[in-house]
Amino acid sequence: MTEVSSSVEQTPATTITATAALLREIGEPLSLEEVQLSEPGEGEVRVRMRGVGICHTDISAAHGVIPIPLPAVLGHEGSGIVEAVGPGVEGLAAGDHVALSFDHCGECPQCAGHHPAYCELFAPLNYFGERLDGTVTMSQGGEDVHGNWFGQSSFATYAIASARNAVKVPDDLPIELLGPLGCGLQTGAGSVLNVLGAKEGESIAVFGLGGVGLGGVMAAKAVGCDPIVAVDLNPERLEIAKELGATHAFNPKDTQDLVWEIMDVAAPGVHHSLDTVGLGPVIRQALEVLRTPGHCASVGFQGLENEITIDQGHLLVGRRLSGVVEGDADPKAFIPELLRLYREGAFPFDRLVKTFPFSEINAAIAASESGEVIKPVVVFD
């Protein structure tokens, strides 16, 4: 892989040249190359990137699990500094620090009802690699590069983002670390707080302890859940979960009957469970450990066609299974709430982070895939 300079230069009139990590072939490493960015359009801002988290969704797209036209620029947990605003942008100005989240239309019934994660235009705004009018935010030598991934494509030194998904954050916080609040951490914490509505004294079990699951553990601890049961195959992550608030930790390989052992901890079962894995047997266990009534939120993703089976009896007795996108969060309101908890020491998400320079973005992705690092964050000079 040949690295090019990450410096940004103003070329004639309206073109910004930046360095982006291009996905040219499914399953192949990303390539650092120069691209040209369009000027921010209606409702858009140009952001100089300072950091971007590596998320499982980016990896899924890079492996073809989520279809995306190529060449493409991924990245959807970005954070940086606004450098320019397009027509119609209100509430943001050059110099503002922002964390970037998912895009949404802001007008459909779901958006109007404060559930933008279920926007009627979620797919075309976040997955198609182009604006709704078919134009792209990036090009190379006159050919289209498909940016606009989650309204940002932040695996680049600069990004054109939607003002709807750019959340202004205080400038005294470490801006390079705030990107994961826009997706992974928001998904885990939002599922616990917004969907399950966990409260003080209620019990919860979290299956899978990546950034999403540990975000759920921290949120459960912040609101006073007890007991908090953590489940993972990785002993190191079980220890981290206990440091972050889990009262009990189970490795399925070391238990004779995981479901009964969890129910013994929180008889007659937990009030809530969070599945971050998406495998059928795990979802089944997450339902089986519930008391009656109880609620399981599933955020794990194993592909668009991922058949699971459950016993109807687990639902007929008052249990619920909900699929959740982005923690059912409104980022403009929820990210500031997570930052409030962070300032109070109740949501120490920075403990999950290991940073990598932009030149080592493929190493950061590999560290995420292997499980070596919980939340890799690529930082820019």
C-alpha positions as CSV (number, residue, x, y, z in Angstrom):
1,M,0.0,0.0,0.0
2,T,1.4,3.4,-1.0
3,E,0.8,6.2,1.4
4,V,0.3,9.7,0.1
5,S,0.5,13.0,2.0
6,S,-2.6,13.8,4.1
7,S,-2.1,17.5,3.6
8,V,-5.2,19.3,2.2
9,E,-4.8,21.8,-0.6
10,Q,-7.2,24.2,-2.2
11,T,-7.3,23.5,-5.9
12,P,-9.1,25.8,-8.4
13,A,-12.4,27.2,-7.4
14,T,-14.5,24.7,-5.5
15,T,-12.3,21.5,-5.2
16,I,-10.7,20.2,-2.0
17,T,-8.2,17.4,-2.3
18,A,-7.9,15.0,0.6
19,T,-6.6,11.5,1.4
20,A,-9.1,8.7,1.7
21,A,-9.0,5.0,2.5
22,L,-10.6,3.5,-0.6
23,L,-12.3,0.1,-0.8
24,R,-11.6,-1.0,-4.3
25,E,-12.3,-4.7,-4.1
26,I,-14.4,-6.6,-1.6
27,G,-12.3,-8.3,1.0
28,E,-9.1,-6.4,0.0
29,P,-7.2,-3.9,2.2
30,L,-8.0,-0.3,1.9
31,S,-5.8,1.9,-0.2
32,L,-4.8,5.5,0.8
33,E,-5.4,7.7,-2.2
34,E,-6.1,11.2,-3.1
35,V,-9.7,12.2,-3.8
36,Q,-11.5,15.4,-4.6
37,L,-14.4,16.5,-2.5
38,S,-17.3,18.5,-3.7
39,E,-18.3,21.7,-1.9
40,P,-20.9,21.2,0.9
41,G,-24.3,21.2,-0.6
42,E,-27.6,22.2,0.8
43,G,-27.7,21.1,4.5
44,E,-24.1,19.8,4.4
45,V,-20.9,20.7,6.2
46,R,-17.2,20.0,5.4
47,V,-15.4,18.5,8.4
48,R,-11.7,18.1,8.9
49,M,-11.5,14.7,10.5
50,R,-9.6,14.2,13.8
51,G,-10.7,10.7,14.6
52,V,-12.9,7.8,13.4
53,G,-13.8,4.6,15.1
54,I,-13.6,1.2,13.4
55,C,-17.1,-0.4,13.6
56,H,-18.3,-3.9,12.7
57,T,-20.7,-2.4,10.1
58,D,-17.7,-1.0,8.2
59,I,-16.0,-4.4,8.3
60,S,-19.2,-6.1,7.1
61,A,-19.4,-3.7,4.1
62,A,-15.7,-4.3,3.3
63,H,-16.4,-8.0,3.2
64,G,-19.5,-7.7,1.1
65,V,-22.1,-8.5,3.8
66,I,-23.6,-5.1,3.2
67,P,-23.7,-4.2,-0.5
68,I,-22.1,-0.9,-1.5
69,P,-21.0,0.4,-4.9
70,L,-17.3,0.6,-5.5
71,P,-14.9,2.3,-5.2
72,A,-16.2,3.4,-1.8
73,V,-15.0,5.2,1.3
74,L,-16.4,3.8,4.5
75,G,-16.2,5.1,8.1
76,H,-19.2,6.2,10.1
77,E,-17.9,7.0,13.6
78,G,-16.2,10.2,12.7
79,S,-15.3,13.3,14.8
80,G,-13.6,16.5,13.8
81,I,-13.9,20.2,13.2
82,V,-16.3,22.0,10.9
83,E,-14.4,24.0,8.2
84,A,-17.2,25.1,5.9
85,V,-21.0,25.0,5.9
86,G,-23.4,24.7,2.9
87,P,-26.6,26.6,2.2
88,G,-29.4,26.2,4.7
89,V,-27.2,25.0,7.6
90,E,-28.3,26.3,11.0
91,G,-26.7,25.8,14.4
92,L,-23.2,24.9,13.0
93,A,-20.4,27.1,12.0
94,A,-16.7,26.9,11.0
95,G,-14.6,25.9,14.1
96,D,-17.3,23.9,15.8
97,H,-16.3,20.5,17.1
98,V,-18.7,17.7,16.0
99,A,-19.3,14.0,16.4
100,L,-20.8,12.4,13.4
101,S,-23.6,9.8,13.5
102,F,-26.1,8.3,11.1
103,D,-28.1,10.3,8.6
104,H,-31.8,10.7,8.5
105,C,-34.4,12.8,6.6
106,G,-35.7,14.7,9.6
107,E,-39.2,14.9,8.1
108,C,-40.8,11.5,8.0
109,P,-43.2,10.3,10.9
110,Q,-40.4,8.4,12.5
111,C,-38.0,11.3,12.5
112,A,-40.7,13.7,13.6
113,G,-41.5,11.3,16.5
114,H,-37.8,11.3,17.7
115,H,-37.0,7.9,16.3
116,P,-34.6,8.9,13.4
117,A,-32.9,5.5,13.5
118,Y,-36.1,4.2,11.8
119,C,-36.2,6.9,9.2
120,E,-38.1,5.9,6.1
121,L,-35.1,6.9,4.0
122,F,-32.5,5.3,6.3
123,A,-31.2,2.9,3.6
124,P,-30.7,5.3,0.8
125,L,-29.2,8.0,3.1
126,N,-26.7,5.7,4.8
127,Y,-25.9,2.7,2.6
128,F,-26.1,3.7,-1.1
129,G,-22.9,5.7,-1.4
130,E,-24.5,8.8,-2.9
131,R,-26.8,11.7,-2.1
132,L,-30.6,11.2,-2.7
133,D,-30.2,13.1,-6.0
134,G,-27.7,10.6,-7.2
135,T,-24.6,12.8,-6.9
136,V,-21.5,11.8,-5.0
137,T,-19.4,13.8,-2.5
138,M,-16.1,12.4,-3.7
139,S,-14.4,11.9,-7.1
140,Q,-11.1,10.9,-8.5
141,G,-9.8,11.9,-11.9
142,G,-13.4,12.7,-13.0
143,E,-14.8,9.3,-11.9
144,D,-17.2,8.9,-9.0
145,V,-16.0,7.7,-5.6
146,H,-18.9,6.5,-3.5
147,G,-18.8,8.4,-0.3
148,N,-21.8,9.5,1.8
149,W,-21.6,6.2,3.8
150,F,-23.8,7.0,6.8
151,G,-23.8,10.6,5.6
152,Q,-20.1,11.0,6.2
153,S,-17.6,8.5,4.8
154,S,-15.1,9.5,7.5
155,F,-12.2,7.2,6.5
156,A,-10.7,10.3,5.0
157,T,-8.9,13.4,6.1
158,Y,-12.0,15.4,5.2
159,A,-15.6,14.5,4.9
160,I,-18.8,16.0,3.6
161,A,-21.4,15.3,6.2
162,S,-25.1,16.0,6.6
163,A,-25.8,18.7,9.2
164,R,-28.5,16.4,10.5
165,N,-25.9,13.9,11.7
166,A,-23.3,16.4,12.9
167,V,-23.6,16.8,16.6
168,K,-21.9,19.8,18.2
169,V,-19.8,18.8,21.2
170,P,-17.8,20.8,23.7
171,D,-14.3,21.8,22.5
172,D,-12.6,20.9,25.8
173,L,-13.2,17.2,25.3
174,P,-10.8,14.9,23.3
175,I,-12.4,15.4,19.9
176,E,-10.4,12.5,18.3
177,L,-12.0,10.0,20.6
178,L,-15.6,11.0,20.4
179,G,-16.6,9.4,17.1
180,P,-17.6,6.0,18.5
181,L,-20.4,7.8,20.4
182,G,-22.1,8.2,17.1
183,C,-22.7,4.5,16.5
184,G,-21.3,1.6,18.5
185,L,-21.4,3.1,22.0
186,Q,-24.7,4.8,21.1
187,T,-26.1,1.5,20.0
188,G,-25.3,-0.4,23.2
189,A,-26.1,2.4,25.7
190,G,-29.2,3.4,23.7
191,S,-30.6,-0.1,23.7
192,V,-30.3,-0.3,27.5
193,L,-31.6,3.2,28.2
194,N,-34.0,3.9,25.3
195,V,-35.4,0.5,24.3
196,L,-35.2,-1.6,27.5
197,G,-35.7,1.3,29.7
198,A,-33.5,-0.3,32.4
199,K,-33.9,1.3,35.9
200,E,-32.2,1.2,39.2
201,G,-32.4,-2.2,40.9
202,E,-33.4,-4.1,37.7
203,S,-31.3,-6.9,36.4
204,I,-29.8,-7.3,33.0
205,A,-27.6,-9.7,31.0
206,V,-25.4,-8.6,28.2
207,F,-24.3,-11.2,25.6
208,G,-21.1,-10.2,23.7
209,L,-18.6,-7.7,25.1
210,G,-17.3,-5.7,22.2
211,G,-17.8,-1.9,22.1
212,V,-21.5,-2.2,21.8
213,G,-21.9,-4.7,24.6
214,L,-19.6,-2.8,27.0
215,G,-21.5,0.4,26.1
216,G,-24.5,-1.5,27.4
217,V,-22.7,-2.6,30.5
218,M,-21.6,1.0,31.3
219,A,-25.1,2.4,30.7
220,A,-26.6,-0.3,33.0
221,K,-24.1,0.6,35.7
222,A,-24.8,4.3,35.3
223,V,-28.6,3.9,36.0
224,G,-28.0,1.5,38.9
225,C,-28.9,-1.9,37.4
226,D,-28.2,-4.8,39.7
227,P,-27.2,-7.5,39.0
228,I,-25.4,-6.9,35.7
229,V,-24.4,-10.2,34.1
230,A,-21.8,-10.2,31.3
231,V,-21.3,-13.1,28.9
232,D,-18.4,-13.5,26.5
233,L,-16.0,-16.2,25.3
234,N,-13.0,-13.8,25.8
235,P,-11.7,-13.9,29.5
236,E,-10.0,-10.5,29.1
237,R,-13.2,-8.9,28.1
238,L,-15.1,-10.5,31.0
239,E,-12.5,-8.9,33.3
240,I,-13.0,-5.5,31.7
241,A,-16.7,-5.8,32.0
242,K,-16.4,-6.4,35.7
243,E,-14.2,-3.3,36.0
244,L,-16.8,-1.3,34.2
245,G,-19.7,-2.4,36.4
246,A,-20.7,-6.0,35.7
247,T,-21.5,-7.9,38.9
248,H,-21.2,-11.4,37.4
249,A,-19.3,-12.7,34.4
250,F,-19.8,-16.0,32.5
251,N,-17.8,-17.7,29.8
252,P,-20.1,-20.2,28.1
253,K,-17.2,-22.6,27.7
254,D,-16.8,-22.8,31.4
255,T,-20.4,-23.3,32.4
256,Q,-22.5,-26.5,32.3
257,D,-25.8,-24.7,31.8
258,L,-25.4,-21.0,31.1
259,V,-29.1,-20.2,31.2
260,W,-29.7,-21.8,34.6
261,E,-26.6,-20.2,36.1
262,I,-27.7,-16.7,35.0
263,M,-31.2,-17.4,36.3
264,D,-29.7,-18.5,39.6
265,V,-27.9,-15.2,39.9
266,A,-31.1,-13.2,39.2
267,A,-34.0,-15.5,40.1
268,P,-36.5,-16.0,38.5
269,G,-34.6,-14.5,35.6
270,V,-33.3,-11.1,34.5
271,H,-35.6,-8.1,33.7
272,H,-33.6,-7.3,30.5
273,S,-31.1,-8.8,28.1
274,L,-29.0,-7.4,25.3
275,D,-27.8,-9.5,22.4
276,T,-24.9,-8.0,20.5
277,V,-23.9,-11.2,18.7
278,G,-26.8,-12.0,16.4
279,L,-26.3,-15.7,16.3
280,G,-29.4,-17.8,16.7
281,P,-28.3,-19.8,19.8
282,V,-27.2,-16.6,21.5
283,I,-30.5,-14.9,20.9
284,R,-32.3,-18.0,22.2
285,Q,-30.3,-17.9,25.4
286,A,-30.9,-14.2,25.8
287,L,-34.6,-14.9,25.7
288,E,-34.4,-17.9,28.0
289,V,-32.7,-16.0,30.8
290,L,-35.6,-13.5,31.0
291,R,-38.1,-13.5,33.8
292,T,-41.8,-13.0,33.0
293,P,-42.4,-10.4,31.7
294,G,-39.0,-9.5,30.3
295,H,-37.5,-7.8,27.3
296,C,-34.6,-8.8,25.1
297,A,-33.1,-6.2,22.7
298,S,-31.1,-7.7,19.8
299,V,-28.5,-5.6,17.9
300,G,-26.1,-8.2,16.7
301,F,-25.8,-8.4,12.9
302,Q,-24.9,-11.6,11.0
303,G,-26.1,-10.6,7.6
304,L,-29.4,-9.6,6.0
305,E,-30.5,-13.2,5.7
306,N,-29.9,-14.7,9.2
307,E,-32.5,-17.2,10.2
308,I,-33.1,-17.7,13.9
309,T,-35.5,-20.0,15.7
310,I,-37.1,-19.5,19.1
311,D,-39.8,-21.2,21.0
312,Q,-43.1,-19.4,20.9
313,G,-43.6,-20.3,24.5
314,H,-40.8,-17.9,25.4
315,L,-42.9,-15.0,24.0
316,L,-46.4,-16.2,25.0
317,V,-45.5,-15.9,28.7
318,G,-44.9,-12.1,28.3
319,R,-41.4,-11.9,27.1
320,R,-40.5,-9.5,24.2
321,L,-37.8,-9.7,21.5
322,S,-37.0,-6.4,19.8
323,G,-34.6,-5.7,17.0
324,V,-32.8,-2.4,17.5
325,V,-31.0,0.0,15.2
326,E,-28.6,2.6,16.6
327,G,-30.0,2.2,20.1
328,D,-33.2,3.9,18.9
329,A,-31.4,7.1,19.7
330,D,-31.8,10.7,18.5
331,P,-28.0,11.6,18.3
332,K,-28.6,15.3,18.8
333,A,-30.0,14.6,22.3
334,F,-28.3,11.3,23.2
335,I,-24.7,12.0,22.4
336,P,-24.7,15.0,24.8
337,E,-26.3,12.8,27.5
338,L,-23.5,10.2,27.1
339,L,-20.9,13.0,27.3
340,R,-22.6,14.2,30.5
341,L,-22.2,10.7,32.0
342,Y,-18.6,10.7,30.7
343,R,-17.8,13.9,32.5
344,E,-19.3,12.4,35.7
345,G,-17.1,9.3,35.4
346,A,-20.1,7.1,34.8
347,F,-19.4,6.3,31.1
348,P,-15.6,5.8,30.7
349,F,-15.7,4.8,27.1
350,D,-12.2,6.0,26.5
351,R,-11.0,2.9,28.4
352,L,-12.0,0.8,25.4
353,V,-10.1,2.8,22.9
354,K,-6.7,2.2,21.3
355,T,-5.6,4.7,18.7
356,F,-3.9,4.1,15.4
357,P,-2.5,6.6,12.9
358,F,-4.4,7.0,9.7
359,S,-1.5,5.3,7.8
360,E,-2.2,2.1,9.8
361,I,-6.0,2.0,9.2
362,N,-5.7,-1.6,7.9
363,A,-3.9,-2.6,11.1
364,A,-6.7,-1.0,13.1
365,I,-9.3,-3.0,11.1
366,A,-7.4,-6.2,11.7
367,A,-7.2,-5.5,15.4
368,S,-10.9,-5.1,15.5
369,E,-11.6,-8.3,13.5
370,S,-9.2,-10.4,15.7
371,G,-10.7,-9.0,18.9
372,E,-7.3,-7.7,20.0
373,V,-8.7,-4.2,20.5
374,I,-12.2,-3.5,21.6
375,K,-12.6,-0.1,19.9
376,P,-9.8,0.9,17.5
377,V,-9.9,4.6,16.7
378,V,-7.9,6.0,13.7
379,V,-6.5,9.5,14.4
380,F,-5.4,12.1,11.9
381,D,-2.6,14.6,12.1
